[in-house]
């Protein structure tokens, strides 16, 4: 049971951290570029994966 509680605490901590981070980004005006960067991140990782696989062949 203790393991489950620590997992809940961890998830709660991550959520609070993300909310705090987004508030800071909104205050500093870096919110829009940050969201755009996150939106492009999966494509970026896919490109890295493809080039890495091509390099292995």
C-alpha distance matrix in Angstrom:
0.0 3.8 5.4 5.3 6.6 9.0 10.1 11.0 12.7 14.5 15.8 16.8 18.6 20.4 21.5 22.9 24.6 26.2 27.5 28.9 30.4 32.1 33.4 34.9 36.5 38.0 39.5 41.0 42.2 40.4 38.4 40.7 41.2 37.5 36.8 39.7 38.4 35.0 36.9 39.0 36.1 35.3 39.1 39.4 36.6 38.2 41.6 40.2 38.6 42.0 44.1 41.9 42.2 46.0 46.2 44.7 47.3
3.8 0.0 3.8 5.4 5.2 6.4 8.8 10.0 10.7 12.5 14.5 15.4 16.5 18.6 20.2 21.1 22.5 24.6 26.0 26.9 28.5 30.5 31.7 32.8 34.6 36.4 37.6 38.9 40.4 38.6 36.8 39.4 39.8 36.0 35.6 38.6 37.2 33.9 36.2 38.1 35.2 34.7 38.5 38.4 35.7 37.7 40.8 39.2 37.9 41.4 43.3 41.0 41.7 45.4 45.3 44.0 46.8
5.4 3.8 0.0 3.8 5.5 5.3 6.4 8.8 10.0 10.7 12.6 14.4 15.4 16.8 18.7 20.1 21.1 22.8 24.7 25.8 26.9 28.9 30.5 31.6 33.0 34.9 36.4 37.4 38.8 36.7 34.9 37.3 37.4 33.6 33.2 36.0 34.4 31.1 33.3 35.1 32.0 31.4 35.1 35.1 32.2 34.1 37.3 35.6 34.3 37.7 39.6 37.3 37.9 41.6 41.6 40.2 43.0
5.3 5.4 3.8 0.0 3.8 5.5 5.1 6.3 8.7 9.9 10.7 12.3 14.2 15.5 16.7 18.4 19.9 21.3 22.8 24.3 25.6 27.2 28.8 30.3 31.6 33.2 34.9 36.2 37.3 35.4 33.3 35.6 36.0 32.3 31.5 34.4 33.1 29.7 31.6 33.7 30.9 30.2 33.9 34.2 31.6 33.3 36.6 35.3 34.0 37.3 39.4 37.4 37.9 41.6 41.9 40.6 43.3
6.6 5.2 5.5 3.8 0.0 3.8 5.4 5.1 6.2 8.6 10.0 10.5 12.2 14.3 15.4 16.4 18.2 20.0 21.2 22.4 24.1 25.8 27.0 28.4 30.1 31.7 33.0 34.5 35.9 34.3 32.3 34.8 35.4 31.7 31.2 34.3 33.2 29.9 32.0 34.3 31.6 31.3 35.1 35.2 32.8 34.9 38.0 36.7 35.7 39.2 41.1 39.2 40.0 43.6 43.8 42.8 45.6
9.0 6.4 5.3 5.5 3.8 0.0 3.8 5.4 4.9 6.1 8.7 9.7 10.3 12.3 14.2 15.1 16.2 18.3 19.9 20.8 22.1 24.3 25.6 26.6 28.2 30.2 31.4 32.6 34.1 32.2 30.5 33.2 33.5 29.7 29.5 32.6 31.1 28.0 30.4 32.4 29.5 29.4 33.2 33.0 30.5 32.8 35.8 34.3 33.4 37.0 38.6 36.6 37.7 41.2 41.2 40.2 43.2
10.1 8.8 6.4 5.1 5.4 3.8 0.0 3.8 5.4 5.0 6.3 8.5 9.8 10.6 12.4 14.2 15.2 16.6 18.5 19.9 20.9 22.7 24.4 25.7 26.9 28.7 30.4 31.5 32.6 30.6 28.6 31.0 31.2 27.5 27.0 29.9 28.5 25.2 27.4 29.4 26.5 26.2 30.0 30.0 27.5 29.6 32.7 31.4 30.4 33.9 35.7 33.8 34.7 38.3 38.5 37.6 40.4
11.0 10.0 8.8 6.3 5.1 5.4 3.8 0.0 3.8 5.4 5.2 6.1 8.5 9.9 10.6 12.2 14.1 15.4 16.6 18.2 19.8 21.2 22.6 24.3 25.7 27.1 28.7 30.3 31.4 29.7 27.5 29.9 30.6 27.0 26.2 29.4 28.4 25.1 27.2 29.6 27.1 26.9 30.7 31.0 28.8 30.9 34.1 33.0 32.2 35.6 37.6 36.0 36.9 40.4 40.8 40.1 42.9
12.7 10.7 10.0 8.7 6.2 4.9 5.4 3.8 0.0 3.8 5.5 5.1 6.0 8.6 9.9 10.5 12.0 14.2 15.4 16.3 18.0 20.0 21.0 22.3 24.1 25.7 26.9 28.4 29.9 28.3 26.5 29.3 29.9 26.2 26.0 29.3 28.2 25.1 27.6 29.9 27.4 27.7 31.5 31.4 29.4 31.8 34.7 33.5 33.0 36.5 38.2 36.6 37.9 41.3 41.3 40.9 43.8
14.5 12.5 10.7 9.9 8.6 6.1 5.0 5.4 3.8 0.0 3.8 5.4 5.0 6.2 8.7 9.9 10.4 12.3 14.3 15.2 16.2 18.3 20.0 20.9 22.3 24.3 25.7 26.8 28.1 26.2 24.5 27.1 27.4 23.6 23.5 26.7 25.2 22.2 24.8 26.8 24.1 24.4 28.2 27.9 25.8 28.4 31.2 29.8 29.4 33.0 34.5 32.9 34.3 37.6 37.6 37.2 40.2
15.8 14.5 12.6 10.7 10.0 8.7 6.3 5.2 5.5 3.8 0.0 3.8 5.4 5.1 6.2 8.6 9.8 10.6 12.4 14.2 15.2 16.6 18.5 19.9 21.0 22.6 24.5 25.7 26.7 24.7 22.6 25.0 25.5 21.8 21.2 24.4 23.3 20.0 22.3 24.7 22.2 22.3 26.2 26.3 24.4 26.7 29.7 28.7 28.3 31.7 33.5 32.2 33.4 36.7 37.0 36.8 39.6
16.8 15.4 14.4 12.3 10.5 9.7 8.5 6.1 5.1 5.4 3.8 0.0 3.8 5.5 5.2 6.2 8.5 9.9 10.7 12.2 14.1 15.5 16.6 18.4 19.9 21.2 22.7 24.4 25.6 24.2 22.0 24.7 25.7 22.1 21.6 25.1 24.3 21.3 23.6 26.3 24.1 24.7 28.4 28.5 27.0 29.4 32.3 31.5 31.3 34.6 36.4 35.2 36.6 39.8 40.2 40.1 42.9
18.6 16.5 15.4 14.2 12.2 10.3 9.8 8.5 6.0 5.0 5.4 3.8 0.0 3.8 5.5 5.2 6.0 8.6 10.0 10.5 12.0 14.2 15.3 16.3 18.2 20.0 21.1 22.4 24.0 22.4 20.8 23.8 24.4 20.7 20.9 24.3 23.2 20.5 23.3 25.7 23.3 24.3 28.0 27.6 26.2 29.0 31.6 30.4 30.6 34.0 35.4 34.2 35.9 39.0 39.0 39.1 42.1
20.4 18.6 16.8 15.5 14.3 12.3 10.6 9.9 8.6 6.2 5.1 5.5 3.8 0.0 3.8 5.5 5.0 6.1 8.6 9.8 10.3 12.2 14.2 15.1 16.2 18.3 19.9 20.9 22.0 20.1 18.3 21.0 21.3 17.6 17.6 20.9 19.7 16.9 19.6 21.9 19.6 20.5 24.2 23.9 22.5 25.2 27.8 26.8 27.0 30.4 31.8 30.7 32.5 35.5 35.6 35.8 38.8
21.5 20.2 18.7 16.7 15.4 14.2 12.4 10.6 9.9 8.7 6.2 5.2 5.5 3.8 0.0 3.8 5.4 5.1 6.2 8.6 9.8 10.6 12.4 14.3 15.3 16.6 18.5 20.1 20.9 19.3 17.0 19.6 20.6 17.1 16.5 20.1 19.5 16.6 18.9 21.7 19.9 20.8 24.4 24.6 23.5 26.1 28.7 28.2 28.5 31.6 33.3 32.5 34.1 37.0 37.5 37.8 40.6
22.9 21.1 20.1 18.4 16.4 15.1 14.2 12.2 10.5 9.9 8.6 6.2 5.2 5.5 3.8 0.0 3.8 5.5 5.2 6.1 8.5 10.0 10.6 12.3 14.2 15.4 16.6 18.5 19.9 18.8 16.8 20.0 21.2 17.8 17.8 21.5 21.0 18.6 21.1 23.9 22.3 23.6 27.1 26.9 26.2 28.9 31.4 30.7 31.3 34.5 35.8 35.1 37.0 39.8 40.1 40.5 43.4
24.6 22.5 21.1 19.9 18.2 16.2 15.2 14.1 12.0 10.4 9.8 8.5 6.0 5.0 5.4 3.8 0.0 3.8 5.5 5.1 6.0 8.6 9.8 10.5 12.2 14.2 15.3 16.4 18.0 16.5 15.1 18.3 18.9 15.4 16.1 19.6 18.6 16.5 19.6 21.9 20.0 21.8 25.2 24.5 23.8 26.9 29.0 28.1 29.0 32.2 33.3 32.6 34.7 37.4 37.4 38.0 41.1
26.2 24.6 22.8 21.3 20.0 18.3 16.6 15.4 14.2 12.3 10.6 9.9 8.6 6.1 5.1 5.5 3.8 0.0 3.8 5.4 4.9 6.1 8.5 9.8 10.4 12.2 14.2 15.2 16.1 14.3 12.3 15.2 16.0 12.5 12.6 16.2 15.5 13.2 16.0 18.6 17.1 18.8 22.1 21.8 21.4 24.3 26.4 25.9 26.8 29.9 31.1 30.7 32.7 35.3 35.6 36.4 39.3
27.5 26.0 24.7 22.8 21.2 19.9 18.5 16.6 15.4 14.3 12.4 10.7 10.0 8.6 6.2 5.2 5.5 3.8 0.0 3.8 5.4 5.2 6.2 8.7 9.9 10.6 12.4 14.4 15.2 14.3 12.0 15.1 16.7 13.7 13.4 17.2 17.4 15.3 17.7 20.6 19.7 21.4 24.6 24.5 24.5 27.2 29.3 29.1 30.1 33.0 34.3 34.1 36.1 38.5 39.0 39.9 42.6
28.9 26.9 25.8 24.3 22.4 20.8 19.9 18.2 16.3 15.2 14.2 12.2 10.5 9.8 8.6 6.1 5.1 5.4 3.8 0.0 3.8 5.5 5.1 6.2 8.7 9.9 10.7 12.4 14.2 13.5 12.1 15.7 17.0 14.1 14.8 18.5 18.3 16.8 19.6 22.2 21.1 23.4 26.4 25.8 25.8 28.9 30.7 30.1 31.4 34.4 35.4 35.1 37.4 39.8 39.9 40.9 43.9
30.4 28.5 26.9 25.6 24.1 22.1 20.9 19.8 18.0 16.2 15.2 14.1 12.0 10.3 9.8 8.5 6.0 4.9 5.4 3.8 0.0 3.8 5.4 5.1 6.2 8.6 9.9 10.6 12.1 10.6 9.5 13.1 13.7 10.7 12.0 15.4 14.8 13.7 16.8 19.0 17.9 20.5 23.3 22.5 22.7 25.8 27.4 26.8 28.4 31.3 32.0 31.9 34.3 36.5 36.6 37.8 40.7
32.1 30.5 28.9 27.2 25.8 24.3 22.7 21.2 20.0 18.3 16.6 15.5 14.2 12.2 10.6 10.0 8.6 6.1 5.2 5.5 3.8 0.0 3.8 5.4 5.0 6.1 8.6 9.9 10.3 9.2 6.9 10.3 11.9 9.2 9.6 13.3 13.6 12.5 14.9 17.7 17.2 19.7 22.3 22.0 22.6 25.4 27.0 27.0 28.5 31.2 32.1 32.4 34.6 36.7 37.1 38.5 41.2
33.4 31.7 30.5 28.8 27.0 25.6 24.4 22.6 21.0 20.0 18.5 16.6 15.3 14.2 12.4 10.6 9.8 8.5 6.2 5.1 5.4 3.8 0.0 3.8 5.4 5.1 6.3 8.7 9.9 10.2 8.5 12.1 14.1 12.1 12.8 16.3 16.9 16.1 18.4 21.1 20.9 23.5 26.0 25.6 26.3 29.2 30.7 30.6 32.3 34.9 35.8 36.0 38.4 40.4 40.7 42.1 44.9
34.9 32.8 31.6 30.3 28.4 26.6 25.7 24.3 22.3 20.9 19.9 18.4 16.3 15.1 14.3 12.3 10.5 9.8 8.7 6.2 5.1 5.4 3.8 0.0 3.8 5.4 5.1 6.2 8.5 8.5 8.4 12.2 13.4 11.5 13.3 16.4 16.4 16.3 19.0 21.2 20.8 23.7 26.0 25.1 26.0 29.1 30.2 29.8 31.8 34.5 35.0 35.2 37.8 39.7 39.7 41.3 44.2
36.5 34.6 33.0 31.6 30.1 28.2 26.9 25.7 24.1 22.3 21.0 19.9 18.2 16.2 15.3 14.2 12.2 10.4 9.9 8.7 6.2 5.0 5.4 3.8 0.0 3.8 5.4 5.2 5.9 5.0 4.7 8.5 9.6 8.0 9.9 12.8 13.0 13.3 15.9 17.9 17.9 21.0 23.0 22.1 23.4 26.4 27.3 27.2 29.3 31.8 32.2 32.7 35.4 37.0 37.2 39.0 41.7
38.0 36.4 34.9 33.2 31.7 30.2 28.7 27.1 25.7 24.3 22.6 21.2 20.0 18.3 16.6 15.4 14.2 12.2 10.6 9.9 8.6 6.1 5.1 5.4 3.8 0.0 3.8 5.5 5.1 6.3 5.0 8.3 10.6 9.9 10.8 13.7 14.9 15.2 17.0 19.4 20.0 22.9 24.7 24.3 25.8 28.5 29.5 29.8 31.9 34.1 34.7 35.5 38.0 39.5 40.0 41.8 44.3
39.5 37.6 36.4 34.9 33.0 31.4 30.4 28.7 26.9 25.7 24.5 22.7 21.1 19.9 18.5 16.6 15.3 14.2 12.4 10.7 9.9 8.6 6.3 5.1 5.4 3.8 0.0 3.8 5.6 7.9 8.2 11.4 13.2 12.7 14.3 16.9 17.8 18.4 20.5 22.6 23.0 26.1 27.9 27.2 28.7 31.6 32.4 32.4 34.7 37.0 37.4 38.0 40.7 42.2 42.4 44.3 46.9
41.0 38.9 37.4 36.2 34.5 32.6 31.5 30.3 28.4 26.8 25.7 24.4 22.4 20.9 20.1 18.5 16.4 15.2 14.4 12.4 10.6 9.9 8.7 6.2 5.2 5.5 3.8 0.0 3.8 5.6 7.7 10.5 11.4 11.3 13.7 15.7 16.2 17.4 19.7 21.3 21.7 25.1 26.5 25.4 27.1 30.1 30.5 30.4 33.0 35.2 35.2 35.9 38.8 40.1 40.1 42.2 44.9
42.2 40.4 38.8 37.3 35.9 34.1 32.6 31.4 29.9 28.1 26.7 25.6 24.0 22.0 20.9 19.9 18.0 16.1 15.2 14.2 12.1 10.3 9.9 8.5 5.9 5.1 5.6 3.8 0.0 3.8 5.5 7.4 8.7 9.6 11.5 13.1 14.2 15.7 17.4 19.1 20.1 23.4 24.5 23.7 25.8 28.5 28.8 29.1 31.7 33.7 33.8 34.9 37.6 38.8 39.0 41.2 43.7
40.4 38.6 36.7 35.4 34.3 32.2 30.6 29.7 28.3 26.2 24.7 24.2 22.4 20.1 19.3 18.8 16.5 14.3 14.3 13.5 10.6 9.2 10.2 8.5 5.0 6.3 7.9 5.6 3.8 0.0 3.8 5.8 5.8 6.1 8.8 10.3 10.7 12.4 14.5 15.8 16.5 20.0 21.2 20.1 22.1 24.9 25.2 25.4 28.0 30.0 30.2 31.1 33.9 35.1 35.3 37.5 40.0
38.4 36.8 34.9 33.3 32.3 30.5 28.6 27.5 26.5 24.5 22.6 22.0 20.8 18.3 17.0 16.8 15.1 12.3 12.0 12.1 9.5 6.9 8.5 8.4 4.7 5.0 8.2 7.7 5.5 3.8 0.0 3.8 5.8 5.2 6.3 8.7 10.0 10.7 12.4 14.6 15.4 18.5 20.0 19.6 21.3 23.9 24.7 25.2 27.4 29.4 30.0 31.0 33.5 34.9 35.4 37.4 39.8
40.7 39.4 37.3 35.6 34.8 33.2 31.0 29.9 29.3 27.1 25.0 24.7 23.8 21.0 19.6 20.0 18.3 15.2 15.1 15.7 13.1 10.3 12.1 12.2 8.5 8.3 11.4 10.5 7.4 5.8 3.8 0.0 3.8 5.4 5.3 6.3 8.6 10.0 10.7 12.6 14.3 17.3 18.2 18.1 20.4 22.6 23.1 24.1 26.4 28.0 28.6 30.0 32.3 33.4 34.2 36.4 38.6
41.2 39.8 37.4 36.0 35.4 33.5 31.2 30.6 29.9 27.4 25.5 25.7 24.4 21.3 20.6 21.2 18.9 16.0 16.7 17.0 13.7 11.9 14.1 13.4 9.6 10.6 13.2 11.4 8.7 5.8 5.8 3.8 0.0 3.8 5.5 5.0 6.1 8.6 9.8 10.6 12.2 15.6 16.1 15.4 17.9 20.3 20.4 21.1 23.8 25.4 25.6 27.1 29.6 30.5 31.1 33.5 35.7
37.5 36.0 33.6 32.3 31.7 29.7 27.5 27.0 26.2 23.6 21.8 22.1 20.7 17.6 17.1 17.8 15.4 12.5 13.7 14.1 10.7 9.2 12.1 11.5 8.0 9.9 12.7 11.3 9.6 6.1 5.2 5.4 3.8 0.0 3.8 5.4 5.1 6.3 8.7 10.1 10.5 13.9 15.3 14.5 16.3 19.0 19.7 20.0 22.3 24.4 24.9 25.8 28.3 29.7 30.2 32.2 34.6
36.8 35.6 33.2 31.5 31.2 29.5 27.0 26.2 26.0 23.5 21.2 21.6 20.9 17.6 16.5 17.8 16.1 12.6 13.4 14.8 12.0 9.6 12.8 13.3 9.9 10.8 14.3 13.7 11.5 8.8 6.3 5.3 5.5 3.8 0.0 3.8 5.4 5.1 6.2 8.8 9.9 12.5 14.1 14.3 16.0 18.2 19.3 20.2 22.1 23.9 25.0 26.1 28.2 29.6 30.6 32.4 34.6
39.7 38.6 36.0 34.4 34.3 32.6 29.9 29.4 29.3 26.7 24.4 25.1 24.3 20.9 20.1 21.5 19.6 16.2 17.2 18.5 15.4 13.3 16.3 16.4 12.8 13.7 16.9 15.7 13.1 10.3 8.7 6.3 5.0 5.4 3.8 0.0 3.8 5.5 5.0 6.4 8.7 11.4 11.9 12.2 14.7 16.5 17.0 18.4 20.6 21.9 22.8 24.4 26.4 27.5 28.6 30.7 32.7
38.4 37.2 34.4 33.1 33.2 31.1 28.5 28.4 28.2 25.2 23.3 24.3 23.2 19.7 19.5 21.0 18.6 15.5 17.4 18.3 14.8 13.6 16.9 16.4 13.0 14.9 17.8 16.2 14.2 10.7 10.0 8.6 6.1 5.1 5.4 3.8 0.0 3.8 5.4 5.2 6.1 9.7 10.4 9.6 11.9 14.3 14.7 15.5 17.9 19.6 20.2 21.4 23.8 25.0 25.7 27.8 30.0
35.0 33.9 31.1 29.7 29.9 28.0 25.2 25.1 25.1 22.2 20.0 21.3 20.5 16.9 16.6 18.6 16.5 13.2 15.3 16.8 13.7 12.5 16.1 16.3 13.3 15.2 18.4 17.4 15.7 12.4 10.7 10.0 8.6 6.3 5.1 5.5 3.8 0.0 3.8 5.4 5.0 7.8 9.8 9.8 11.0 13.4 14.8 15.4 17.1 19.2 20.4 21.2 23.2 24.9 25.9 27.5 29.8
36.9 36.2 33.3 31.6 32.0 30.4 27.4 27.2 27.6 24.8 22.3 23.6 23.3 19.6 18.9 21.1 19.6 16.0 17.7 19.6 16.8 14.9 18.4 19.0 15.9 17.0 20.5 19.7 17.4 14.5 12.4 10.7 9.8 8.7 6.2 5.0 5.4 3.8 0.0 3.8 5.6 7.1 8.3 9.6 11.3 12.7 14.1 15.7 17.1 18.6 20.1 21.5 23.1 24.5 25.9 27.7 29.5
39.0 38.1 35.1 33.7 34.3 32.4 29.4 29.6 29.9 26.8 24.7 26.3 25.7 21.9 21.7 23.9 21.9 18.6 20.6 22.2 19.0 17.7 21.1 21.2 17.9 19.4 22.6 21.3 19.1 15.8 14.6 12.6 10.6 10.1 8.8 6.4 5.2 5.4 3.8 0.0 3.8 5.8 5.6 6.2 8.8 10.2 10.8 12.5 14.4 15.6 16.8 18.5 20.2 21.3 22.7 24.7 26.5
36.1 35.2 32.0 30.9 31.6 29.5 26.5 27.1 27.4 24.1 22.2 24.1 23.3 19.6 19.9 22.3 20.0 17.1 19.7 21.1 17.9 17.2 20.9 20.8 17.9 20.0 23.0 21.7 20.1 16.5 15.4 14.3 12.2 10.5 9.9 8.7 6.1 5.0 5.6 3.8 0.0 3.9 5.5 4.9 6.1 8.5 9.8 10.5 12.2 14.2 15.4 16.3 18.3 19.9 20.9 22.6 24.8
35.3 34.7 31.4 30.2 31.3 29.4 26.2 26.9 27.7 24.4 22.3 24.7 24.3 20.5 20.8 23.6 21.8 18.8 21.4 23.4 20.5 19.7 23.5 23.7 21.0 22.9 26.1 25.1 23.4 20.0 18.5 17.3 15.6 13.9 12.5 11.4 9.7 7.8 7.1 5.8 3.9 0.0 3.8 5.4 5.1 6.1 8.6 9.9 10.4 12.2 14.3 15.2 16.4 18.3 19.8 21.1 23.0
39.1 38.5 35.1 33.9 35.1 33.2 30.0 30.7 31.5 28.2 26.2 28.4 28.0 24.2 24.4 27.1 25.2 22.1 24.6 26.4 23.3 22.3 26.0 26.0 23.0 24.7 27.9 26.5 24.5 21.2 20.0 18.2 16.1 15.3 14.1 11.9 10.4 9.8 8.3 5.6 5.5 3.8 0.0 3.8 5.5 5.0 6.2 8.7 9.8 10.5 12.3 14.1 15.2 16.4 18.2 20.0 21.5
39.4 38.4 35.1 34.2 35.2 33.0 30.0 31.0 31.4 27.9 26.3 28.5 27.6 23.9 24.6 26.9 24.5 21.8 24.5 25.8 22.5 22.0 25.6 25.1 22.1 24.3 27.2 25.4 23.7 20.1 19.6 18.1 15.4 14.5 14.3 12.2 9.6 9.8 9.6 6.2 4.9 5.4 3.8 0.0 3.8 5.4 5.2 6.3 8.7 10.0 10.7 12.3 14.3 15.4 16.5 18.6 20.5
36.6 35.7 32.2 31.6 32.8 30.5 27.5 28.8 29.4 25.8 24.4 27.0 26.2 22.5 23.5 26.2 23.8 21.4 24.5 25.8 22.7 22.6 26.3 26.0 23.4 25.8 28.7 27.1 25.8 22.1 21.3 20.4 17.9 16.3 16.0 14.7 11.9 11.0 11.3 8.8 6.1 5.1 5.5 3.8 0.0 3.8 5.4 5.0 6.1 8.6 10.0 10.4 12.2 14.2 15.2 16.6 18.8
38.2 37.7 34.1 33.3 34.9 32.8 29.6 30.9 31.8 28.4 26.7 29.4 29.0 25.2 26.1 28.9 26.9 24.3 27.2 28.9 25.8 25.4 29.2 29.1 26.4 28.5 31.6 30.1 28.5 24.9 23.9 22.6 20.3 19.0 18.2 16.5 14.3 13.4 12.7 10.2 8.5 6.1 5.0 5.4 3.8 0.0 3.8 5.4 5.0 6.1 8.6 9.8 10.5 12.2 14.1 15.4 17.0
41.6 40.8 37.3 36.6 38.0 35.8 32.7 34.1 34.7 31.2 29.7 32.3 31.6 27.8 28.7 31.4 29.0 26.4 29.3 30.7 27.4 27.0 30.7 30.2 27.3 29.5 32.4 30.5 28.8 25.2 24.7 23.1 20.4 19.7 19.3 17.0 14.7 14.8 14.1 10.8 9.8 8.6 6.2 5.2 5.4 3.8 0.0 3.8 5.4 5.1 6.1 8.4 9.9 10.5 12.2 14.3 15.7
40.2 39.2 35.6 35.3 36.7 34.3 31.4 33.0 33.5 29.8 28.7 31.5 30.4 26.8 28.2 30.7 28.1 25.9 29.1 30.1 26.8 27.0 30.6 29.8 27.2 29.8 32.4 30.4 29.1 25.4 25.2 24.1 21.1 20.0 20.2 18.4 15.5 15.4 15.7 12.5 10.5 9.9 8.7 6.3 5.0 5.4 3.8 0.0 3.8 5.5 5.3 6.0 8.6 9.9 10.4 12.4 14.6
38.6 37.9 34.3 34.0 35.7 33.4 30.4 32.2 33.0 29.4 28.3 31.3 30.6 27.0 28.5 31.3 29.0 26.8 30.1 31.4 28.4 28.5 32.3 31.8 29.3 31.9 34.7 33.0 31.7 28.0 27.4 26.4 23.8 22.3 22.1 20.6 17.9 17.1 17.1 14.4 12.2 10.4 9.8 8.7 6.1 5.0 5.4 3.8 0.0 3.8 5.6 5.1 6.2 8.6 9.8 10.7 12.8
42.0 41.4 37.7 37.3 39.2 37.0 33.9 35.6 36.5 33.0 31.7 34.6 34.0 30.4 31.6 34.5 32.2 29.9 33.0 34.4 31.3 31.2 34.9 34.5 31.8 34.1 37.0 35.2 33.7 30.0 29.4 28.0 25.4 24.4 23.9 21.9 19.6 19.2 18.6 15.6 14.2 12.2 10.5 10.0 8.6 6.1 5.1 5.5 3.8 0.0 3.8 5.4 5.1 6.1 8.6 10.0 11.0
44.1 43.3 39.6 39.4 41.1 38.6 35.7 37.6 38.2 34.5 33.5 36.4 35.4 31.8 33.3 35.8 33.3 31.1 34.3 35.4 32.0 32.1 35.8 35.0 32.2 34.7 37.4 35.2 33.8 30.2 30.0 28.6 25.6 24.9 25.0 22.8 20.2 20.4 20.1 16.8 15.4 14.3 12.3 10.7 10.0 8.6 6.1 5.3 5.6 3.8 0.0 3.8 5.5 5.0 6.1 8.7 10.2
41.9 41.0 37.3 37.4 39.2 36.6 33.8 36.0 36.6 32.9 32.2 35.2 34.2 30.7 32.5 35.1 32.6 30.7 34.1 35.1 31.9 32.4 36.0 35.2 32.7 35.5 38.0 35.9 34.9 31.1 31.0 30.0 27.1 25.8 26.1 24.4 21.4 21.2 21.5 18.5 16.3 15.2 14.1 12.3 10.4 9.8 8.4 6.0 5.1 5.4 3.8 0.0 3.8 5.4 5.0 6.4 9.0
42.2 41.7 37.9 37.9 40.0 37.7 34.7 36.9 37.9 34.3 33.4 36.6 35.9 32.5 34.1 37.0 34.7 32.7 36.1 37.4 34.3 34.6 38.4 37.8 35.4 38.0 40.7 38.8 37.6 33.9 33.5 32.3 29.6 28.3 28.2 26.4 23.8 23.2 23.1 20.2 18.3 16.4 15.2 14.3 12.2 10.5 9.9 8.6 6.2 5.1 5.5 3.8 0.0 3.8 5.4 5.2 6.7
46.0 45.4 41.6 41.6 43.6 41.2 38.3 40.4 41.3 37.6 36.7 39.8 39.0 35.5 37.0 39.8 37.4 35.3 38.5 39.8 36.5 36.7 40.4 39.7 37.0 39.5 42.2 40.1 38.8 35.1 34.9 33.4 30.5 29.7 29.6 27.5 25.0 24.9 24.5 21.3 19.9 18.3 16.4 15.4 14.2 12.2 10.5 9.9 8.6 6.1 5.0 5.4 3.8 0.0 3.8 5.5 5.4
46.2 45.3 41.6 41.9 43.8 41.2 38.5 40.8 41.3 37.6 37.0 40.2 39.0 35.6 37.5 40.1 37.4 35.6 39.0 39.9 36.6 37.1 40.7 39.7 37.2 40.0 42.4 40.1 39.0 35.3 35.4 34.2 31.1 30.2 30.6 28.6 25.7 25.9 25.9 22.7 20.9 19.8 18.2 16.5 15.2 14.1 12.2 10.4 9.8 8.6 6.1 5.0 5.4 3.8 0.0 3.8 5.6
44.7 44.0 40.2 40.6 42.8 40.2 37.6 40.1 40.9 37.2 36.8 40.1 39.1 35.8 37.8 40.5 38.0 36.4 39.9 40.9 37.8 38.5 42.1 41.3 39.0 41.8 44.3 42.2 41.2 37.5 37.4 36.4 33.5 32.2 32.4 30.7 27.8 27.5 27.7 24.7 22.6 21.1 20.0 18.6 16.6 15.4 14.3 12.4 10.7 10.0 8.7 6.4 5.2 5.5 3.8 0.0 3.8
47.3 46.8 43.0 43.3 45.6 43.2 40.4 42.9 43.8 40.2 39.6 42.9 42.1 38.8 40.6 43.4 41.1 39.3 42.6 43.9 40.7 41.2 44.9 44.2 41.7 44.3 46.9 44.9 43.7 40.0 39.8 38.6 35.7 34.6 34.6 32.7 30.0 29.8 29.5 26.5 24.8 23.0 21.5 20.5 18.8 17.0 15.7 14.6 12.8 11.0 10.2 9.0 6.7 5.4 5.6 3.8 0.0
